[in-house]
Amino acid sequence: MNLTVSEAKAPSQSQKGSRLVLWRKLGYAVGGFGTDIASNAISFYLIFYLISVVGLEPAMAGLLVGAPKILLVALDPVMGAISDQVRSRLGRRRFFLAICGPLSGLLFCMQFMAPGQDLILIMAYSWIVQFAYSANLSMLMVSYNAMEAELSPSSAERMQLVSMRQAFGIVGAIVGSALALLLVSTFGGGKQGFAGMGLVYGSLVSMSFVAVVIFTPAEEPSRVCLSSFWRETRLTLRLRSFWLQVGIIFLCNLAVTVNNATLVFYIDYVHGLAGILPLAVLLSSLVGLLSLPGWNWLAGRWGSRRTFTVGLFINAAVLLSLRYAPERSMNLLWTATSFSGLGSAALSIFPRTMLADLISYDSAVQGRSRAGNIVGLWGLGSRAGLAVGNALAGWLLAVIGYSRGVTVSPQLQEGLRMILGYVPSISCLLVVPLLALFTLSRTETKE
């Protein structure tokens, strides 16, 4: 079953008249602050922390971070199906947010609290914490992402929700990446500094999801009982548009993860400018934040697919420019940093917007919301992109000879240039043909 516009039923008039007030939208979007604090701090600094502070080998650090995401890959669809069936006073999705949101903050903090000096103990501890964090994150994000499609029947309003969530997310990214090393320094540096940073950020993650539970409405209970997990899964897997979305999010997450995990090494070892990383991330994030209204306006005129394609080409061009950037070429680095904010914003908002449109139309076709099932299965691609990206980053660092305290050499610099310049940019460009096949876009779902 391919989901096309002609097959989709229009939303009812009662649905069309339902709009979220601003404070409800903000109540949902604030969760993006917590998710992006955590994801940016982890993607930028966790592998760096495990290698350069704790002392693990690069390949082992990549494996510790990436393997739990791969081994728990089946959890997302299971949790999605469970969240579709849950009945509680808080609603299907908010029930899991109330439990998993605070727990996510605690487990985030624990990732930056490696015990003692014994590497075996550190690996065992990190392995357990990574499994617990990945499992909890699956339960949390499946429910949070499913809410995005269910809070409004309007494609334009869903685009607003995604953009507002991304705006909060960019603020979270600034805090989680640009300010992280400042916090580490404030708490004394080293293991103690990272533990202090983890405690502060973990608290903010927990509070952001408590706010989502408080300020978002509980959805109306479904009057239609869902079928078995396997039947609902088969319905989802028959959607060609769903498979395209899985491929898109896999490649996007792979690109972002490899980029973030290697950027700190590139700035330090290629240009010798480790001190500018917080400012570079801050500039990129601010440009991304300011670009959100422009991406929304352009998507309204061109459609999500064409606009997203522009963002992908911008991102690929920036990364390729870093491949050939002369050492300490400040003008080029700051220009590339600014444009990277444009591309990163596009990679963040458009996959989720198109997924929300897919879920909305599937609900119209089926006569019931199956958001949990679809988001859970889609999460397989998302999780796989993160896992492969982390493992690939660690493995590639090992291949080019990086280890803690390594002497800077032309070979190491060239290796870092190639990793950052080619791997994420190729991943971005591979998304373009998938977008060309995706027939459900914002312009085609206007009411």
GITALIN-V372724 format. One record per backbone hydrogen bond with DSSP energy under -1.0 kcal/mol. NH is the residue of the N-H (numbers start at 1). CO is the residue of the C=O. Records with the same first field share a line. If there is no record, write none. Layout:
BEGIN
NH = CO ; CO
END
This chain:
BEGIN
16 = 12
17 = 13
18 = 15
25 = 21
26 = 22
27 = 23
28 = 24
29 = 25
30 = 26
31 = 28
32 = 29
33 = 30
35 = 31
36 = 32
37 = 33
38 = 34
39 = 35
40 = 36
41 = 37
42 = 38
43 = 39
44 = 40
45 = 41
46 = 42
49 = 45
50 = 46
51 = 47
52 = 48
53 = 49
54 = 49
56 = 50
61 = 57
62 = 58
63 = 59
64 = 60
65 = 61
66 = 62
67 = 63
70 = 66
71 = 67
72 = 68
73 = 70
75 = 72
78 = 74
79 = 75
80 = 76
81 = 77
82 = 78
83 = 79
84 = 80
85 = 81
86 = 82
91 = 88
95 = 91
97 = 93
98 = 94
100 = 96
101 = 97
103 = 99
104 = 100
105 = 101
106 = 102
107 = 103
108 = 104
109 = 105
110 = 106
111 = 107
112 = 109
113 = 110
122 = 118
123 = 119
124 = 120
125 = 121
126 = 122
127 = 123
128 = 124
129 = 125
130 = 126
131 = 127
132 = 128
133 = 129
134 = 130
135 = 131
136 = 132
137 = 133
138 = 134
139 = 135
140 = 136
141 = 137
142 = 138
143 = 139
144 = 140
145 = 141
146 = 142
147 = 143
151 = 147
158 = 154
159 = 155
160 = 156
161 = 157
162 = 158
163 = 159
164 = 160
165 = 161
166 = 162
167 = 163
168 = 164
169 = 165
170 = 166
171 = 167
172 = 168
173 = 169
174 = 170
175 = 171
176 = 172
177 = 173
179 = 174
183 = 179
184 = 180
185 = 181
186 = 182
187 = 183
188 = 185
189 = 184
193 = 189
194 = 190
195 = 191
196 = 192
197 = 193
198 = 194
199 = 195
200 = 196
201 = 197
202 = 198
203 = 199
204 = 200
205 = 201
206 = 202
207 = 203
208 = 204
209 = 205
210 = 206
211 = 207
212 = 208
213 = 209
214 = 210
215 = 211
216 = 212
232 = 228
233 = 229
234 = 230
235 = 231
236 = 232
237 = 233
239 = 236
243 = 239
244 = 240
245 = 241
246 = 242
247 = 243
248 = 244
249 = 245
250 = 246
251 = 247
252 = 248
253 = 249
254 = 250
255 = 251
256 = 252
257 = 253
258 = 254
259 = 255
260 = 256
261 = 257
262 = 258
263 = 259
266 = 262
267 = 263
268 = 264
269 = 265
270 = 266
271 = 266
273 = 267
276 = 273
277 = 274
280 = 276
281 = 277
282 = 278
283 = 279
284 = 280
285 = 281
286 = 282
287 = 283
288 = 284
289 = 285
290 = 286
291 = 287
295 = 291
296 = 292
297 = 293
298 = 294
299 = 295
300 = 296
301 = 297
302 = 298
303 = 299
307 = 303
308 = 304
309 = 305
310 = 306
311 = 307
312 = 308
313 = 309
314 = 310
315 = 311
316 = 312
317 = 313
318 = 314
319 = 315
320 = 316
321 = 317
322 = 318
323 = 319
329 = 326
330 = 328
333 = 329
334 = 330
335 = 331
336 = 332
337 = 333
338 = 334
339 = 335
340 = 336
341 = 337
343 = 339
344 = 340
345 = 341
346 = 342
347 = 343
348 = 344
349 = 345
350 = 346
353 = 349
354 = 350
355 = 351
356 = 352
357 = 353
358 = 354
359 = 355
360 = 356
361 = 357
362 = 358
363 = 359
364 = 360
365 = 361
366 = 362
367 = 363
374 = 370
375 = 371
376 = 372
377 = 373
378 = 374
379 = 375
380 = 377
382 = 378
383 = 379
384 = 380
385 = 381
386 = 382
387 = 383
388 = 384
389 = 385
390 = 386
391 = 387
392 = 388
393 = 389
394 = 390
395 = 391
396 = 392
397 = 393
398 = 394
399 = 395
400 = 396
401 = 398
402 = 397
406 = 403
413 = 409
414 = 410
415 = 411
416 = 412
417 = 413
418 = 414
419 = 415
420 = 416
421 = 417
422 = 418
423 = 419
426 = 422
427 = 423
428 = 424
429 = 425
430 = 426
431 = 428
435 = 431
436 = 432
445 = 442
END
